[in-house]
Amino acid sequence: MSDSLSLWNLILNASWLAQLVMLSLFLISVMSWVIIVQKWIIISDAEKEVFSFEKRFWSGMDLSQLYRDGSTKQKNNTSMIGMENLFRSGFKEFTRLRQQPGIESDAVMEGAGRAMRVALAREEKVLERHLPILATVASVSVYLGLFGTVWGIMNTFVSLSNQSQASLAVVAPGIADALLATEMGLFAAIPAAIAYNRYAAKVDSIIHSYMTFTDEFSSILHRQAHTRRIEE
C-alpha cells in the first residue's frame, strides 16, 4: 500500500463528517469491548456460583447452617450473587414469618415466595444489564459505517466533476476512504453481535437454573411449613 493510501493518511484526508463517523465507530467499539469483558466476568462468576451453591445445597447440609455460613461470608465482606441470594432471601423471610404466632402456613409460603421473586428480579437485572447496548451496537454500527461509505463515495463523485480526466489515481483515495468507514462499522458490529447472542443464551440458561431452584426450594419450605403445622 502506498503512503497516500495508508490507513492513517486515509483518516487524515477524509472529510470532517467521515472523520466524525470513524471517531464515533472507534468509541463505540471501545465501549462495546469494555462491556464484553465485564459481562464475561459477571456471567462466568454466575455460572460458577450456580454449580458451587447447588453442590452445597444438595449435599444434605442443614438449611440453617447454610444460611449461617452465608451470614459469615457477608461479615467478611464476601460478595454473594445469584442462587445463594435467592436462598437467603427466601429462607430469611420464611424463618421470620414462621416465628410469628398464629400465622397460617400459606401466608408463610406466600411471603417466602414473594421474597425470592424480588431477589430473582434483581439477579436477572444484573445479568441482563448492558446486553441491550451490545444489541444496539451490533445493529447500528453497520448502518453508521454504511452512512460514512455513502458520504465518501458521494464526495468522490462530486470531486470528479472538477477533474478534466478521471483516473484510478484520482478516485482510489476517495473510494478507499469510503470503504474504511464500512470496515470500521463491521469491526464494531461483529464482536458485539457475537457477544450478545452468546451472552443472551447463557443468561437465559442461568435464569432458568434460578427459577428451577426457586421451585425446588419452595417445595422444601412448603413441606417444612406444613409439617410444623401438623405437629402443632
PEBELGI-V950275 format. One record per residue. N is the residue number from 1. RES is the residue in one letter. SS is DSSP state (A for helix, B for strand, O for the rest). OMEGA is omega in degrees with one decimal (999 if undefined). Layout:
n=N res=RES ss=SS omega=OMEGA
n=N res=RES ss=SS omega=OMEGA
This chain:
n=1 res=M ss=O omega=179.9
n=2 res=S ss=O omega=-178.9
n=3 res=D ss=A omega=-178.8
n=4 res=S ss=A omega=-179.9
n=5 res=L ss=A omega=176.5
n=6 res=S ss=O omega=-175.3
n=7 res=L ss=A omega=-176.9
n=8 res=W ss=A omega=178.7
n=9 res=N ss=A omega=177.4
n=10 res=L ss=A omega=-179.8
n=11 res=I ss=A omega=-178.0
n=12 res=L ss=A omega=-177.0
n=13 res=N ss=O omega=-179.7
n=14 res=A ss=O omega=177.0
n=15 res=S ss=O omega=-177.6
n=16 res=W ss=A omega=179.8
n=17 res=L ss=A omega=177.2
n=18 res=A ss=A omega=177.5
n=19 res=Q ss=A omega=178.1
n=20 res=L ss=A omega=178.1
n=21 res=V ss=A omega=-179.6
n=22 res=M ss=A omega=178.1
n=23 res=L ss=A omega=178.8
n=24 res=S ss=A omega=179.6
n=25 res=L ss=A omega=177.8
n=26 res=F ss=A omega=179.9
n=27 res=L ss=A omega=177.7
n=28 res=I ss=A omega=179.8
n=29 res=S ss=A omega=178.1
n=30 res=V ss=A omega=179.7
n=31 res=M ss=A omega=-178.1
n=32 res=S ss=A omega=178.3
n=33 res=W ss=A omega=174.8
n=34 res=V ss=A omega=178.7
n=35 res=I ss=A omega=-179.8
n=36 res=I ss=A omega=-179.9
n=37 res=V ss=A omega=179.7
n=38 res=Q ss=A omega=-179.3
n=39 res=K ss=A omega=177.3
n=40 res=W ss=A omega=179.0
n=41 res=I ss=A omega=-177.1
n=42 res=I ss=A omega=-177.2
n=43 res=I ss=A omega=177.3
n=44 res=S ss=A omega=177.6
n=45 res=D ss=A omega=179.8
n=46 res=A ss=A omega=178.6
n=47 res=E ss=A omega=177.9
n=48 res=K ss=A omega=-178.5
n=49 res=E ss=A omega=178.1
n=50 res=V ss=A omega=-179.7
n=51 res=F ss=A omega=-176.9
n=52 res=S ss=A omega=-175.8
n=53 res=F ss=A omega=177.6
n=54 res=E ss=A omega=178.9
n=55 res=K ss=A omega=178.6
n=56 res=R ss=A omega=-176.2
n=57 res=F ss=A omega=-177.4
n=58 res=W ss=O omega=178.1
n=59 res=S ss=O omega=-178.5
n=60 res=G ss=O omega=178.9
n=61 res=M ss=O omega=177.3
n=62 res=D ss=O omega=-176.2
n=63 res=L ss=A omega=178.3
n=64 res=S ss=A omega=178.3
n=65 res=Q ss=A omega=177.7
n=66 res=L ss=A omega=177.6
n=67 res=Y ss=A omega=178.8
n=68 res=R ss=A omega=176.9
n=69 res=D ss=A omega=177.5
n=70 res=G ss=A omega=178.0
n=71 res=S ss=A omega=177.8
n=72 res=T ss=A omega=178.2
n=73 res=K ss=A omega=178.0
n=74 res=Q ss=A omega=178.7
n=75 res=K ss=A omega=178.7
n=76 res=N ss=O omega=178.5
n=77 res=N ss=O omega=175.2
n=78 res=T ss=O omega=-177.6
n=79 res=S ss=O omega=178.3
n=80 res=M ss=O omega=-176.9
n=81 res=I ss=O omega=166.7
n=82 res=G ss=O omega=-170.6
n=83 res=M ss=A omega=179.3
n=84 res=E ss=A omega=175.7
n=85 res=N ss=A omega=176.4
n=86 res=L ss=A omega=-179.9
n=87 res=F ss=A omega=-176.3
n=88 res=R ss=A omega=179.1
n=89 res=S ss=A omega=-179.4
n=90 res=G ss=A omega=-177.1
n=91 res=F ss=A omega=178.9
n=92 res=K ss=A omega=-179.9
n=93 res=E ss=A omega=178.1
n=94 res=F ss=A omega=-179.3
n=95 res=T ss=A omega=-179.0
n=96 res=R ss=A omega=-177.9
n=97 res=L ss=A omega=-177.5
n=98 res=R ss=A omega=179.4
n=99 res=Q ss=O omega=178.6
n=100 res=Q ss=O omega=-177.8
n=101 res=P ss=O omega=173.8
n=102 res=G ss=O omega=-178.7
n=103 res=I ss=O omega=-178.7
n=104 res=E ss=O omega=-179.4
n=105 res=S ss=A omega=179.9
n=106 res=D ss=A omega=178.3
n=107 res=A ss=A omega=177.1
n=108 res=V ss=A omega=-179.0
n=109 res=M ss=A omega=179.0
n=110 res=E ss=A omega=178.9
n=111 res=G ss=A omega=179.1
n=112 res=A ss=A omega=178.9
n=113 res=G ss=A omega=179.2
n=114 res=R ss=A omega=179.1
n=115 res=A ss=A omega=179.8
n=116 res=M ss=A omega=178.1
n=117 res=R ss=A omega=177.8
n=118 res=V ss=A omega=178.7
n=119 res=A ss=A omega=178.5
n=120 res=L ss=A omega=178.8
n=121 res=A ss=A omega=179.0
n=122 res=R ss=A omega=179.6
n=123 res=E ss=A omega=178.4
n=124 res=E ss=A omega=179.3
n=125 res=K ss=A omega=179.4
n=126 res=V ss=A omega=-177.8
n=127 res=L ss=A omega=-175.8
n=128 res=E ss=A omega=-177.8
n=129 res=R ss=O omega=177.3
n=130 res=H ss=O omega=175.7
n=131 res=L ss=A omega=176.7
n=132 res=P ss=A omega=178.3
n=133 res=I ss=A omega=177.8
n=134 res=L ss=A omega=178.5
n=135 res=A ss=A omega=179.0
n=136 res=T ss=A omega=177.9
n=137 res=V ss=A omega=-178.4
n=138 res=A ss=A omega=-176.2
n=139 res=S ss=A omega=-173.7
n=140 res=V ss=A omega=-174.1
n=141 res=S ss=A omega=-180.0
n=142 res=V ss=A omega=-178.5
n=143 res=Y ss=A omega=176.9
n=144 res=L ss=A omega=176.0
n=145 res=G ss=A omega=177.8
n=146 res=L ss=A omega=176.5
n=147 res=F ss=A omega=177.4
n=148 res=G ss=A omega=178.6
n=149 res=T ss=A omega=179.4
n=150 res=V ss=A omega=179.4
n=151 res=W ss=A omega=179.9
n=152 res=G ss=A omega=178.4
n=153 res=I ss=A omega=178.6
n=154 res=M ss=A omega=178.2
n=155 res=N ss=A omega=178.6
n=156 res=T ss=A omega=179.7
n=157 res=F ss=A omega=176.6
n=158 res=V ss=A omega=179.8
n=159 res=S ss=A omega=178.5
n=160 res=L ss=A omega=-179.1
n=161 res=S ss=O omega=179.6
n=162 res=N ss=O omega=-179.8
n=163 res=Q ss=O omega=178.3
n=164 res=S ss=O omega=-179.4
n=165 res=Q ss=O omega=-179.1
n=166 res=A ss=O omega=177.2
n=167 res=S ss=O omega=179.6
n=168 res=L ss=A omega=-180.0
n=169 res=A ss=A omega=-179.3
n=170 res=V ss=A omega=-173.4
n=171 res=V ss=A omega=-174.6
n=172 res=A ss=A omega=-179.5
n=173 res=P ss=A omega=-179.7
n=174 res=G ss=A omega=178.6
n=175 res=I ss=A omega=178.9
n=176 res=A ss=A omega=177.2
n=177 res=D ss=A omega=-179.6
n=178 res=A ss=A omega=-178.9
n=179 res=L ss=A omega=177.9
n=180 res=L ss=A omega=178.2
n=181 res=A ss=A omega=177.1
n=182 res=T ss=A omega=179.3
n=183 res=E ss=A omega=179.0
n=184 res=M ss=A omega=176.7
n=185 res=G ss=A omega=177.6
n=186 res=L ss=A omega=179.2
n=187 res=F ss=A omega=178.1
n=188 res=A ss=A omega=-171.8
n=189 res=A ss=A omega=-172.2
n=190 res=I ss=A omega=177.9
n=191 res=P ss=A omega=-179.8
n=192 res=A ss=A omega=-180.0
n=193 res=A ss=A omega=179.0
n=194 res=I ss=A omega=-179.1
n=195 res=A ss=A omega=-179.1
n=196 res=Y ss=A omega=-178.7
n=197 res=N ss=A omega=-179.1
n=198 res=R ss=A omega=-178.3
n=199 res=Y ss=A omega=179.3
n=200 res=A ss=A omega=178.3
n=201 res=A ss=A omega=179.4
n=202 res=K ss=A omega=179.2
n=203 res=V ss=A omega=177.4
n=204 res=D ss=A omega=179.8
n=205 res=S ss=A omega=180.0
n=206 res=I ss=A omega=179.4
n=207 res=I ss=A omega=175.9
n=208 res=H ss=A omega=176.7
n=209 res=S ss=A omega=177.8
n=210 res=Y ss=A omega=-178.1
n=211 res=M ss=A omega=177.1
n=212 res=T ss=A omega=178.0
n=213 res=F ss=A omega=179.3
n=214 res=T ss=A omega=178.2
n=215 res=D ss=A omega=-178.9
n=216 res=E ss=A omega=179.4
n=217 res=F ss=A omega=176.6
n=218 res=S ss=A omega=178.0
n=219 res=S ss=A omega=178.2
n=220 res=I ss=A omega=178.7
n=221 res=L ss=A omega=178.9
n=222 res=H ss=A omega=178.5
n=223 res=R ss=A omega=179.9
n=224 res=Q ss=A omega=-178.9
n=225 res=A ss=A omega=-177.4
n=226 res=H ss=A omega=174.0
n=227 res=T ss=A omega=178.7
n=228 res=R ss=A omega=-179.6
n=229 res=R ss=A omega=179.4
n=230 res=I ss=A omega=-179.6
n=231 res=E ss=A omega=178.9
n=232 res=E ss=O omega=999
